[in-house]
């Protein structure tokens, strides 16, 4: 029952960006809510998030069954009969909706939820099926994967209340999240190029060709890096600790890149890295690992320093969720 939800594909990525947004909103409130209130709200919100994100994956798999059969691509929803598919779909719909009985429901939050589900439908379901309509597919994916969930998370973190300072952050976050999400879906389309071409799925990359698509994606990665720096400095206006964390992270990644080149004994070790490696460095190492692992942890650390009762939430985060500390422990374990 849980495999169709595909939590492994978004839990350590999209969800962590959402938490980072929520933590920042909580930290910048004039008066921190009791940790019990924040913890309860985040737990219930997490359940809703599982339902909402899983609905997107389940719906996409259901509408891809025929083309995946043609290409030989494994589709887990295709293994269930019609009744099983309906039960799974009903389960994720209820899981995504019921928790909102206990969560903040401002007009803006409700409007964003409606837009989120609308984009899921428009992306996957014919005749609209935006995923086959060139750049419209990546735009829709970026909106429902990063932009809308991140804004909702920030608003939920402060109980649905907004302020001019928070709205300024939300606007900056939305621009960054849109660019980062766009970069992520284009990367995904590059990986799926052969299968999509075989099935006749006209994604942006298929329409423009792999080489042209990669060139555009690499250029976009540099724009996203600049946007990430801007967002980090905006968050640094609340506390320079975030800027310091990013500086240490950036230094570590660049040093580690140089070390890998020096450790490689091949004659090409000192030649410039390929464009593929450059993209991997920018997207996965510099931007991704900071936003997925370090930024949420850094923001929650600041909250705990401001109010020691939040040490409980910090401990839960470190023990249960993807974060920079666990990431470094994994590196050490691998040697």
NUVEX-963173 format. One record per atom (N, C-alpha, C): residue in three letters; y, x, z. Coordinates in steps of 0.02 Angstrom, whole numbers, padded with zeros to 5 digits, always signed. Atoms other than C-alpha are relative to their C-alpha. Last residue first. Example, Ala and Ser with C-alpha at 12.3 -4.5 7.8 and 13.67 -1.06 7.14 Angstrom:
BEGIN
SER-00059-00042-00003;SER-00053+00684+00357;SER+00055-00039+00037;ALA-00059+00045+00000;ALA-00225+00615+00390;ALA+00060+00045+00000;
# end
This chain:
BEGIN
UNK-00008-00071+00005;UNK+00311+01763+00211;UNK+00054+00020-00050;UNK+00026-00022+00064;UNK+00259+01585+00180;UNK+00006+00075-00010;UNK+00072+00010-00001;UNK+00280+01546+00364;UNK-00032+00025-00065;UNK+00029-00053-00040;UNK+00454+01623+00361;UNK-00076-00005+00000;UNK-00006-00064+00036;UNK+00507+01511+00216;UNK-00034+00056+00038;UNK+00048+00002+00056;UNK+00438+01358+00304;UNK+00002+00065-00039;UNK+00066-00012-00031;UNK+00534+01402+00462;UNK-00054+00001-00053;UNK+00005-00071-00013;UNK+00692+01416+00355;UNK-00067+00018+00033;UNK+00005-00034+00064;UNK+00665+01241+00288;UNK-00008+00075+00010;UNK+00069+00006+00021;UNK+00629+01173+00461;UNK-00010+00035-00067;UNK+00041-00039-00048;UNK+00797+01240+00519;UNK-00074-00002-00021;UNK-00002-00071+00013;UNK+00887+01179+00363;UNK-00044+00042+00046;UNK-00062-00031-00020;UNK+00832+00999+00379;UNK-00004+00075-00010;UNK-00013-00063+00035;UNK+00701+00874+00326;UNK+00067+00029+00021;UNK-00030+00006+00066;UNK+00679+00742+00461;UNK+00007+00068-00034;UNK+00031+00049+00044;UNK+00564+00722+00611;UNK+00025+00002-00072;UNK+00073+00004-00005;UNK+00591+00866+00733;UNK-00031-00043-00055;UNK+00031-00066+00011;UNK+00768+00918+00688;UNK-00076-00005-00002;UNK-00013-00022+00068;UNK+00831+00740+00669;UNK-00037+00065-00015;UNK+00041+00042+00044;UNK+00750+00682+00830;UNK+00007+00022-00072;UNK+00069-00022-00009;UNK+00828+00829+00923;UNK-00047-00040-00045;UNK+00007-00065+00033;UNK+01000+00789+00851;UNK-00072+00025+00005;UNK+00004+00013+00072;UNK+00982+00607+00900;UNK-00009+00065-00039;UNK+00062+00036+00012;UNK+00944+00657+01079;UNK-00010-00013-00074;UNK+00052-00051+00005;UNK+01084+00786+01077;UNK-00068-00032-00011;UNK+00027+00000+00068;UNK+01197+00637+01043;UNK-00050+00057-00011;UNK+00054+00049+00001;UNK+01221+00618+01232;UNK-00032-00005-00070;UNK+00066-00028-00014;UNK+01317+00783+01223;UNK-00057-00051+00000;UNK+00029+00043-00051;UNK+01468+00698+01141;UNK-00072+00022+00013;UNK-00053+00045-00022;UNK+01584+00809+01039;UNK-00024-00046+00055;UNK-00048-00040-00037;UNK+01457+00948+01027;UNK+00057-00043+00027;UNK+00030-00016-00064;UNK+01324+00820+00979;UNK+00047+00044+00043;UNK-00001+00061-00040;UNK+01436+00752+00841;UNK-00026+00014+00070;UNK-00069+00012-00021;UNK+01466+00928+00777;UNK+00007-00062+00043;UNK-00015-00050-00052;UNK+01279+00960+00774;UNK+00071-00008+00026;UNK+00029+00027-00061;UNK+01256+00797+00678;UNK+00010+00048+00058;UNK-00041+00056-00024;UNK+01377+00858+00546;UNK-00026-00028+00065;UNK-00063-00026-00026;UNK+01289+01026+00531;UNK+00044-00056+00027;UNK+00014-00033-00063;UNK+01117+00945+00515;UNK+00065+00026+00031;UNK+00013+00051-00052;UNK+01178+00825+00382;UNK-00012+00031+00068;UNK-00059+00039-00016;UNK+01259+00971+00286;UNK-00014-00055+00051;UNK-00046-00031-00047;UNK+01111+01090+00299;UNK+00059-00045+00020;UNK+00027-00029-00062;UNK+00958+01007+00223;UNK+00053+00021+00051;UNK+00061+00031-00025;UNK+00992+00892+00076;UNK-00020+00023+00069;UNK-00011+00072-00010;UNK+01174+00934+00040;UNK-00061-00035+00028;UNK-00052+00012-00050;UNK+01152+01122+00067;UNK+00008-00074+00015;UNK+00024-00018-00067;UNK+00983+01133-00017;UNK+00054-00009+00053;UNK+00053+00042-00027;UNK+01043+01036-00167;UNK-00019+00017+00071;UNK-00024+00068-00014;UNK+01209+01122-00203;UNK-00053-00040+00037;UNK-00067+00002-00030;UNK+01165+01306-00188;UNK+00020-00071+00020;UNK-00011-00047-00056;UNK+00977+01315-00213;UNK+00068-00010+00034;UNK+00049+00004-00055;UNK+00926+01165-00317;UNK+00020+00041+00061;UNK+00019+00068-00020;UNK+01075+01134-00431;UNK-00044-00001+00062;UNK-00057+00043-00015;UNK+01163+01303-00444;UNK-00023-00067+00028;UNK-00039-00028-00055;UNK+01014+01420-00430;UNK+00056-00048+00020;UNK+00039+00008-00061;UNK+00902+01311-00538;UNK+00039+00025+00060;UNK-00004+00070-00018;UNK+01037+01303-00672;UNK-00037-00014+00065;UNK-00069+00013-00023;UNK+01054+01491-00671;UNK+00008-00072+00021;UNK-00005-00024-00070;UNK+00865+01509-00681;UNK+00070-00011+00028;UNK+00041+00044-00041;UNK+00861+01399-00836;UNK+00004+00021+00073;UNK-00039+00060-00015;UNK+01006+01493-00912;UNK-00038-00049+00044;UNK-00001+00049+00054;UNK+00907+01653-00898;UNK+00042-00060+00021;UNK+00049+00054-00005;UNK+00955+01780-00767;UNK+00006-00047-00059;UNK-00026+00064-00026;UNK+01056+01930-00823;UNK-00054-00053+00001;UNK-00036+00037+00052;UNK+00951+02088-00849;UNK+00027-00065+00030;UNK-00072-00009-00008;UNK+00910+02194-00698;UNK+00040-00033-00055;UNK-00024+00021-00065;UNK+00731+02132-00678;UNK+00076+00003+00006;UNK-00056+00048+00009;UNK+00694+02140-00863;UNK+00034-00019+00065;UNK-00057-00033+00031;UNK+00590+02300-00845;UNK+00060-00046-00008;UNK+00003+00005+00073;UNK+00476+02208-00721;UNK+00062+00033-00030;UNK+00008-00067+00029;UNK+00472+02272-00542;UNK-00003-00001-00076;UNK+00041+00006+00061;UNK+00543+02114-00466;UNK-00003+00068-00034;UNK+00071-00005-00018;UNK+00604+02157-00291;UNK-00045-00005-00061;UNK+00016-00069-00017;UNK+00779+02194-00355;UNK-00074+00009+00017;UNK-00006-00041+00060;UNK+00793+02027-00444;UNK-00019+00072+00014;UNK+00056+00017+00044;UNK+00726+01931-00295;UNK+00001+00043-00062;UNK+00059-00032-00028;UNK+00850+02024-00182;UNK-00062-00014-00044;UNK-00003-00070+00016;UNK+00996+01975-00294;UNK-00063+00037+00024;UNK+00008-00006+00073;UNK+00948+01792-00285;UNK-00001+00073-00020;UNK+00070+00010+00013;UNK+00924+01805-00096;UNK-00015+00005-00075;UNK+00035-00061-00021;UNK+01098+01879-00079;UNK-00075-00005-00016;UNK-00017-00052+00047;UNK+01172+01738-00183;UNK-00034+00065+00017;UNK+00031+00015+00064;UNK+01078+01607-00082;UNK+00015+00054-00052;UNK+00072-00010-00005;UNK+01124+01685+00086;UNK-00034-00011-00068;UNK+00013-00072-00005;UNK+01308+01699+00040;UNK-00074+00015+00002;UNK-00014-00028+00067;UNK+01313+01518-00016;UNK-00014+00075-00001;UNK+00053+00022+00045;UNK+01230+01459+00146;UNK+00008+00031-00069;UNK+00060-00037-00018;UNK+01347+01563+00254;UNK-00057-00017-00047;UNK-00011-00070+00016;UNK+01498+01495+00162;UNK-00060+00042+00015;UNK+00009-00006+00072;UNK+01430+01317+00170;UNK+00009+00073-00021;UNK+00071+00009+00016;UNK+01408+01332+00358;UNK-00013+00008-00075;UNK+00035-00060-00022;UNK+01583+01403+00379;UNK-00074-00004-00018;UNK-00017-00051+00049;UNK+01658+01261+00277;UNK-00037+00065+00017;UNK+00035+00018+00062;UNK+01565+01135+00386;UNK+00013+00052-00054;UNK+00070-00021-00008;UNK+01624+01223+00546;UNK-00040-00015-00064;UNK+00012-00057+00044;UNK+01803+01201+00485;UNK-00072+00026+00005;UNK+00022-00057-00040;UNK+01806+01029+00566;UNK-00020+00057-00047;UNK+00020+00029-00064;UNK+01886+00867+00505;UNK-00024+00055+00048;UNK-00062+00021-00031;UNK+01980+00958+00366;UNK-00014-00033+00068;UNK-00024-00053-00044;UNK+01815+01044+00331;UNK+00066-00016+00032;UNK+00035+00009-00064;UNK+01749+00880+00263;UNK+00024+00052+00050;UNK-00025+00063-00026;UNK+01882+00894+00127;UNK-00033-00015+00067;UNK-00066-00014-00030;UNK+01838+01078+00105;UNK+00033-00064+00027;UNK+00011-00041-00060;UNK+01655+01032+00079;UNK+00067+00014+00035;UNK+00023+00045-00052;UNK+01703+00893-00042;UNK-00011+00038+00066;UNK-00055+00043-00020;UNK+01807+01013-00148;UNK-00021-00045+00058;UNK-00048-00040-00039;UNK+01669+01143-00149;UNK+00058-00042+00025;UNK+00031-00012-00066;UNK+01544+01011-00203;UNK+00047+00041+00044;UNK-00009+00061-00039;UNK+01660+00956-00344;UNK-00029+00007+00070;UNK-00072+00003-00018;UNK+01667+01136-00407;UNK+00014-00062+00043;UNK-00010-00052-00050;UNK+01476+01146-00401;UNK+00073+00000+00023;UNK+00023+00026-00064;UNK+01467+00979-00491;UNK+00008+00051+00056;UNK-00049+00049-00023;UNK+01574+01047-00632;UNK-00019-00028+00068;UNK-00058-00040-00023;UNK+01461+01199-00645;UNK+00056-00046+00023;UNK+00017-00030-00065;UNK+01307+01086-00652;UNK+00058+00041+00028;UNK-00014+00048-00052;UNK+01389+00984-00791;UNK-00014+00029+00069;UNK-00073+00004-00007;UNK+01393+01137-00903;UNK+00018-00049+00056;UNK-00022-00062-00031;UNK+01207+01165-00871;UNK+00076+00000+00010;UNK+00019+00003-00071;UNK+01168+00982-00907;UNK+00023+00063+00037;UNK-00045+00047-00034;UNK+01264+00984-01071;UNK-00014-00002+00075;UNK-00068-00029+00001;UNK+01173+01140-01129;UNK+00049-00044+00038;UNK-00002-00051-00053;UNK+01008+01063-01073;UNK+00068+00034+00003;UNK+00000+00033-00065;UNK+01038+00906-01175;UNK+00004+00051+00057;UNK-00068+00026-00010;UNK+01085+01008-01329;UNK+00006-00034+00069;UNK-00046-00056-00004;UNK+00923+01106-01314;UNK+00072-00023+00013;UNK+00007-00036-00063;UNK+00814+00955-01272;UNK+00053+00055+00007;UNK+00042-00058+00006;UNK+00877+00842-01412;UNK+00000+00042+00064;UNK-00039-00059+00018;UNK+01026+00725-01414;UNK-00042+00063-00008;UNK-00047+00014+00054;UNK+00936+00557-01418;UNK+00036+00063-00024;UNK+00037+00012+00062;UNK+00788+00618-01316;UNK+00048-00010-00058;UNK+00028-00064+00022;UNK+00903+00692-01182;UNK-00039-00008-00065;UNK-00055-00043+00023;UNK+01005+00531-01166;UNK-00027+00065-00028;UNK-00044-00023-00054;UNK+00848+00426-01155;UNK+00055+00043-00030;UNK-00061-00033+00024;UNK+00779+00337-01308;UNK+00046+00017+00059;UNK-00052+00019-00047;UNK+00602+00298-01251;UNK+00063+00039-00015;UNK-00056+00031+00035;UNK+00492+00313-01406;UNK+00054-00024+00047;UNK-00001+00072-00011;UNK+00335+00340-01304;UNK+00057-00035-00037;UNK+00063+00028+00023;UNK+00305+00515-01373;UNK-00001-00076+00004;UNK-00001-00004+00073;UNK+00488+00560-01351;UNK-00063-00031-00030;UNK-00045+00051+00024;UNK+00485+00498-01172;UNK+00004-00001-00076;UNK+00031+00066-00010;UNK+00329+00600-01135;UNK+00046-00056-00026;UNK+00057+00007+00045;UNK+00400+00758-01213;UNK-00032-00069+00006;UNK-00019+00003+00071;UNK+00571+00742-01130;UNK-00060-00014-00046;UNK+00038+00054+00031;UNK+00510+00700-00955;UNK+00010-00004-00075;UNK+00071-00008-00016;UNK+00565+00865-00876;UNK-00043-00051-00038;UNK+00022-00062+00033;UNK+00733+00858-00967;UNK-00075+00011+00013;UNK+00013+00016+00070;UNK+00750+00676-00914;UNK-00020+00062-00039;UNK+00062+00037+00003;UNK+00732+00727-00731;UNK-00018-00016-00073;UNK+00054-00048-00014;UNK+00868+00858-00750;UNK-00068-00034-00006;UNK+00006-00039+00061;UNK+00978+00725-00829;UNK-00054+00054+00007;UNK+00039+00041+00047;UNK+00939+00613-00680;UNK-00006+00036-00067;UNK+00070+00007-00019;UNK+00992+00748-00557;UNK-00041-00039-00050;UNK+00034-00063+00012;UNK+01153+00795-00646;UNK-00074-00005+00016;UNK+00004-00006+00072;UNK+01209+00614-00650;UNK-00037+00064-00019;UNK+00054+00044+00021;UNK+01170+00601-00465;UNK-00011+00003-00075;UNK+00063-00030-00023;UNK+01277+00753-00428;UNK-00060-00042-00022;UNK+00013-00060+00040;UNK+01421+00688-00534;UNK-00067+00032+00019;UNK+00011+00022+00069;UNK+01414+00514-00457;UNK-00018+00060-00044;UNK+00068+00028+00004;UNK+01391+00586-00282;UNK-00016-00023-00071;UNK+00050-00054-00005;UNK+01546+00696-00301;UNK-00070-00027-00011;UNK-00008-00041+00060;UNK+01655+00552-00362;UNK-00052+00056-00001;UNK+00025+00038+00057;UNK+01586+00434-00229;UNK+00006+00040-00065;UNK+00073-00002+00000;UNK+01611+00564-00092;UNK-00028-00035-00061;UNK+00019-00068+00018;UNK+01795+00585-00138;UNK-00076+00007-00003;UNK-00019-00010+00070;UNK+01821+00396-00137;UNK-00022+00070-00024;UNK+00047+00038+00041;UNK+01722+00377+00025;UNK+00016+00009-00074;UNK+00063-00038+00004;UNK+01824+00517+00107;UNK-00049-00035-00046;UNK-00015-00061+00039;UNK+01987+00430+00065;UNK-00063+00041-00009;UNK-00001+00020+00070;UNK+01912+00266+00126;UNK+00017+00059-00045;UNK+00069+00009+00022;UNK+01868+00349+00292;UNK-00002-00020-00074;UNK+00032-00066+00004;UNK+02045+00413+00316;UNK-00071-00005-00026;UNK-00026-00037+00058;UNK+02121+00243+00272;UNK-00033+00068-00008;UNK-00068-00023-00015;UNK+02004+00157+00396;UNK+00025+00038-00061;UNK-00027-00054+00041;UNK+01845+00057+00376;UNK+00071+00017+00022;UNK-00073-00006-00004;UNK+01739-00047+00493;UNK+00024+00059-00042;UNK-00033+00041+00051;UNK+01563-00093+00442;UNK+00075+00004+00000;UNK+00003+00071-00016;UNK+01487-00031+00605;UNK+00035-00045-00050;UNK-00057+00019-00042;UNK+01544+00149+00586;UNK+00003-00075+00012;UNK-00007-00047-00056;UNK+01377+00216+00524;UNK+00057-00017+00047;UNK+00047+00020-00053;UNK+01351+00060+00419;UNK+00009+00045+00061;UNK-00027+00062-00029;UNK+01508+00101+00318;UNK-00045-00025+00056;UNK-00061-00017-00038;UNK+01452+00281+00289;UNK+00028-00062+00035;UNK+00020-00037-00061;UNK+01276+00225+00241;UNK+00061+00017+00042;UNK+00027+00048-00048;UNK+01344+00094+00119;UNK-00017+00035+00066;UNK-00057+00039-00025;UNK+01449+00227+00033;UNK-00023-00050+00052;UNK-00040-00043-00042;UNK+01300+00344+00018;UNK+00060-00036+00030;UNK+00032-00010-00065;UNK+01185+00207-00046;UNK+00041+00042+00048;UNK+00000+00062-00039;UNK+01313+00157-00181;UNK-00035+00010+00068;UNK-00068+00023-00015;UNK+01346+00333-00247;UNK-00001-00060+00048;UNK-00041-00039-00046;UNK+01176+00416-00234;UNK+00065-00033+00021;UNK+00038-00050-00037;UNK+01030+00327-00318;UNK+00041+00037+00053;UNK+00045+00031-00049;UNK+01111+00164-00374;UNK-00039+00051+00041;UNK-00033+00049-00044;UNK+01264+00243-00455;UNK-00048-00028+00052;UNK-00042-00036-00048;UNK+01176+00398-00522;UNK+00033-00048+00049;UNK+00043-00034-00048;UNK+01041+00293-00603;UNK+00041+00035+00054;UNK+00027+00050-00046;UNK+01168+00178-00686;UNK-00043+00032+00054;UNK-00056+00027-00039;UNK+01262+00326-00760;UNK-00025-00051+00051;UNK-00019-00046-00054;UNK+01099+00412-00812;UNK+00058-00025+00043;UNK+00055-00007-00047;UNK+01046+00256-00907;UNK+00016+00047+00057;UNK-00005+00056-00047;UNK+01215+00220-00987;UNK-00055+00003+00052;UNK-00034-00021-00061;UNK+01209+00394-01064;UNK+00007-00056+00051;UNK-00039-00061-00001;UNK+01079+00343-01192;UNK+00031+00016+00067;UNK-00064+00007+00035;UNK+01023+00163-01190;UNK+00045+00060+00009;UNK+00012-00017+00071;UNK+00838+00174-01147;UNK+00064-00001-00041;UNK+00031-00065+00003;UNK+00865+00183-00958;UNK-00015+00022-00072;UNK-00049-00053+00011;UNK+00987+00039-00975;UNK-00031+00069-00007;UNK+00037-00064-00006;UNK+00848-00089-00993;UNK+00043+00061-00016;UNK-00054-00048-00014;UNK+00959-00236-01048;UNK-00029+00070+00002;UNK-00020-00038+00059;UNK+00820-00336-01134;UNK+00055+00052+00013;UNK-00026+00021+00065;UNK+00721-00288-01038;UNK+00033-00069+00007;UNK+00027+00062+00028;UNK+00707-00238-00854;UNK+00031-00015-00069;UNK+00071+00002+00018;UNK+00726-00059-00793;UNK-00022-00059-00043;UNK+00028-00065+00021;UNK+00908-00007-00775;UNK-00070-00007-00030;UNK-00028-00018+00065;UNK+00984-00182-00772;UNK-00030+00065-00026;UNK+00025+00045+00051;UNK+00867-00237-00632;UNK+00024+00020-00070;UNK+00072-00009+00006;UNK+00900-00086-00523;UNK-00029-00042-00057;UNK+00010-00061+00040;UNK+01085-00100-00563;UNK-00074+00016-00008;UNK-00017+00015+00069;UNK+01089-00280-00501;UNK-00011+00060-00046;UNK+00058+00036+00029;UNK+00998-00230-00342;UNK+00013-00018-00073;UNK+00058-00045-00001;UNK+01132-00100-00303;UNK-00060-00034-00032;UNK-00007-00046+00056;UNK+01276-00214-00356;UNK-00060+00046-00005;UNK+00012+00040+00060;UNK+01217-00349-00236;UNK+00003+00044-00062;UNK+00071+00015+00002;UNK+01206-00219-00098;UNK-00018-00041-00062;UNK+00035-00061+00022;UNK+01380-00153-00139;UNK-00075-00012-00003;UNK-00013-00007+00072;UNK+01453-00329-00128;UNK-00037+00061-00027;UNK+00040+00050+00035;UNK+01368-00355+00041;UNK+00011+00006-00076;UNK+00071-00018-00004;UNK+01438-00191+00108;UNK-00043-00049-00040;UNK+00010-00058+00043;UNK+01614-00232+00046;UNK-00074+00021+00000;UNK-00001+00020+00071;UNK+01610-00407+00121;UNK-00012+00058-00047;UNK-00069+00011+00023;UNK+01559-00332+00290;UNK-00003-00023-00073;UNK-00001+00034+00065;UNK+01379-00356+00343;UNK+00072-00016-00019;UNK-00067+00024+00018;UNK+01343-00236+00486;UNK+00000-00029-00070;UNK-00045-00054+00022;UNK+01155-00225+00522;UNK+00068-00029-00016;UNK-00023-00038-00058;UNK+01046-00343+00625;UNK+00050+00055-00017;UNK-00015+00050-00052;UNK+01009-00480+00496;UNK+00028+00035+00062;UNK-00073+00013+00001;UNK+01024-00340+00369;UNK+00019-00057+00047;UNK-00038-00040-00050;UNK+00850-00283+00421;UNK+00074-00014+00002;UNK+00003+00026-00069;UNK+00775-00433+00324;UNK+00039+00043+00050;UNK-00048+00052-00016;UNK+00835-00380+00150;UNK+00002-00019+00074;UNK-00068-00020+00015;UNK+00754-00215+00102;UNK+00052-00049+00023;UNK-00018-00059-00041;UNK+00590-00248+00190;UNK+00071+00022-00012;UNK-00011+00022-00069;UNK+00584-00422+00113;UNK+00020+00057+00046;UNK-00060+00043+00000;UNK+00607-00354-00063;UNK+00016-00022+00071;UNK-00058-00044+00001;UNK+00483-00212-00029;UNK+00065-00041-00002;UNK-00005-00040-00061;UNK+00347-00333+00027;UNK+00064+00042+00000;UNK-00026+00044-00053;UNK+00377-00458-00114;UNK+00011+00039+00064;UNK-00069+00015+00016;UNK+00355-00320-00244;UNK+00032-00043+00054;UNK-00038-00061-00013;UNK+00196-00259-00161;UNK+00074-00012-00013;UNK-00002-00010-00072;UNK+00127-00436-00154;UNK+00041+00062+00018;UNK-00047+00047-00029;UNK+00174-00470-00335;UNK+00007+00009+00075;UNK-00068-00020+00020;UNK+00088-00312-00395;UNK+00053-00045+00031;UNK-00018-00059-00039;UNK-00069-00353-00296;UNK+00071+00024-00016;UNK-00013+00022-00069;UNK-00074-00528-00371;UNK+00022+00059+00043;UNK-00063+00035-00004;UNK-00055-00460-00548;UNK+00018-00022+00071;UNK-00001+00061+00040;UNK-00194-00333-00528;UNK+00066-00036+00012;UNK+00004+00063-00038;UNK-00159-00160-00461;UNK-00001-00059-00047;UNK+00067+00004-00031;UNK-00198+00006-00547;UNK-00010-00065+00038;UNK+00048+00023+00050;UNK-00048-00012-00664;UNK-00071-00006+00027;UNK-00002+00073+00001;UNK+00066+00001-00513;UNK-00049-00029-00051;UNK+00039+00027-00056;UNK+00010+00181-00489;UNK+00001-00076+00001;UNK-00044+00051-00028;UNK+00066+00235-00661;UNK-00038-00037+00054;UNK+00027+00039-00056;UNK-00015+00396-00723;UNK+00054-00047+00028;UNK-00033-00017-00064;UNK+00051+00451-00892;UNK-00025-00046+00056;UNK+00049-00029-00045;UNK-00073+00434-01036;UNK+00029+00021+00066;UNK-00010-00073-00005;UNK+00069+00411-01161;UNK-00052+00034+00044;UNK+00000-00031+00067;UNK+00016+00237-01219;UNK+00004+00076+00005;UNK+00068+00004+00027;UNK-00032+00181-01044;UNK-00004+00035-00068;UNK+00038-00053-00034;UNK+00136+00244-00980;UNK-00073+00000-00022;UNK-00016-00064+00031;UNK+00225+00139-01112;UNK-00038+00058+00033;UNK+00025-00004+00069;UNK+00133-00017-01057;UNK+00015+00067-00032;UNK+00073-00002+00003;UNK+00157+00008-00869;UNK-00025+00009-00072;UNK+00022-00058+00040;UNK+00342+00056-00878;UNK-00075+00000-00012;UNK-00025+00008+00068;UNK+00415-00113-00821;UNK-00020+00058-00046;UNK+00026+00062+00030;UNK+00305-00116-00667;UNK+00023-00008-00072;UNK+00070-00010+00019;UNK+00342+00067-00629;UNK-00029-00062-00033;UNK+00002-00046+00057;UNK+00530+00038-00634;UNK-00071+00011-00024;UNK-00023+00036+00059;UNK+00516-00115-00522;UNK-00004+00044-00062;UNK+00052+00049+00018;UNK+00411-00020-00396;UNK+00019-00037-00063;UNK+00058-00036+00028;UNK+00531+00128-00395;UNK-00054-00048-00023;UNK-00019-00032+00063;UNK+00688+00021-00374;UNK-00060+00035-00033;UNK-00008+00053+00050;UNK+00607-00091-00243;UNK+00017+00031-00068;UNK+00067+00014+00026;UNK+00552+00066-00149;UNK+00002-00055-00052;UNK+00020-00054+00045;UNK+00734+00120-00132;UNK-00068-00014-00032;UNK-00043+00000+00059;UNK+00785-00048-00060;UNK-00021+00053-00050;UNK+00011+00059+00042;UNK+00637-00067+00057;UNK+00040+00001-00064;UNK+00068-00006+00028;UNK+00643+00111+00123;UNK-00014-00059-00046;UNK-00003-00049+00053;UNK+00832+00094+00145;UNK-00068+00009-00034;UNK-00029+00033+00058;UNK+00812-00065+00246;UNK+00002+00046-00060;UNK+00049+00049+00024;UNK+00693+00024+00363;UNK+00026-00036-00062;UNK+00052-00038+00034;UNK+00815+00170+00376;UNK-00054-00047-00028;UNK-00025-00016+00067;UNK+00956+00050+00416;UNK-00051+00038-00040;UNK+00004+00062+00038;UNK+00855-00017+00563;UNK+00023+00011-00072;UNK+00071+00017+00008;UNK+00828+00159+00628;UNK-00008-00062-00043;UNK+00028-00045+00051;UNK+01010+00208+00596;UNK-00074-00015-00012;UNK-00027+00018+00066;UNK+01077+00056+00689;UNK-00031+00042-00055;UNK+00029+00064+00020;UNK+00963+00084+00838;UNK+00022-00020-00070;UNK+00071-00012+00015;UNK+01013+00268+00846;UNK-00033-00065-00023;UNK+00005-00036+00064;UNK+01199+00230+00831;UNK-00073+00009-00019;UNK-00022+00045+00054;UNK+01191+00099+00969;UNK-00007+00032-00068;UNK+00051+00052+00008;UNK+01087+00208+01084;UNK+00017-00048-00056;UNK+00054-00026+00043;UNK+01204+00354+01051;UNK-00055-00052-00010;UNK+00055-00027-00040;UNK+01350+00254+01119;UNK-00057+00021-00045;UNK+00040+00053-00031;UNK+01487+00232+00987;UNK-00054+00031+00044;UNK+00070+00001+00020;UNK+01605+00380+00960;UNK-00036-00059+00033;UNK+00042+00006-00060;UNK+01788+00340+00983;UNK-00073-00007-00021;UNK-00040-00019-00059;UNK+01917+00396+00854;UNK-00041-00002+00064;UNK-00025+00059-00035;UNK+01783+00390+00718;UNK+00039+00022+00062;UNK-00073+00007+00008;UNK+01773+00553+00619;UNK+00027-00064+00031;UNK-00037-00055-00032;UNK+01600+00602+00682;UNK+00075-00012-00002;UNK+00005+00007-00074;UNK+01524+00432+00640;UNK+00043+00053+00034;UNK-00039+00059-00019;UNK+01588+00438+00460;UNK-00001-00010+00076;UNK-00071-00017+00006;UNK+01524+00616+00440;UNK+00043-00059+00022;UNK-00018-00045-00055;UNK+01354+00567+00509;UNK+00074+00018-00003;UNK-00004+00039-00061;UNK+01341+00420+00389;UNK+00022+00042+00059;UNK-00058+00043+00005;UNK+01381+00528+00238;UNK+00010-00041+00063;UNK-00059-00043-00006;UNK+01256+00660+00291;UNK+00065-00039-00004;UNK-00009-00017-00071;UNK+01128+00524+00321;UNK+00061+00044+00010;UNK-00024+00059-00034;UNK+01151+00458+00144;UNK+00014+00014+00074;UNK-00070+00005+00019;UNK+01133+00633+00073;UNK+00032-00061+00033;UNK-00037-00049-00040;UNK+00973+00648+00174;UNK+00074+00002-00018;UNK-00009+00025-00068;UNK+00907+00485+00102;UNK+00040+00049+00042;UNK-00050+00053-00002;UNK+00935+00539-00077;UNK+00015-00021+00071;UNK-00055-00013+00046;UNK+00841+00703-00054;UNK+00055-00054+00006;UNK-00032-00063-00017;UNK+00705+00720+00077;UNK+00061+00016-00042;UNK-00011-00007-00071;UNK+00654+00537+00070;UNK+00039+00064+00018;UNK-00071+00009-00018;UNK+00681+00515-00117;UNK+00015+00013+00073;UNK-00046-00016+00054;UNK+00523+00564-00212;UNK+00073-00009+00019;UNK-00004-00073+00009;UNK+00407+00574-00061;UNK+00051+00020-00053;UNK-00051-00027-00046;UNK+00449+00392-00021;UNK+00007+00075-00008;UNK-00023-00066+00023;UNK+00354+00340-00177;UNK+00054+00030+00045;UNK-00069-00005-00024;UNK+00340+00156-00124;UNK+00032+00067-00018;UNK-00048+00024+00050;UNK+00185+00137-00235;UNK+00073+00006+00021;UNK-00009-00046+00056;UNK+00090+00252-00115;UNK+00049-00026-00052;UNK-00060-00041-00007;UNK+00121+00143+00039;UNK+00012+00045-00060;UNK-00061+00042+00000;UNK+00000+00000+00000;UNK+00063+00043+00000;
# end
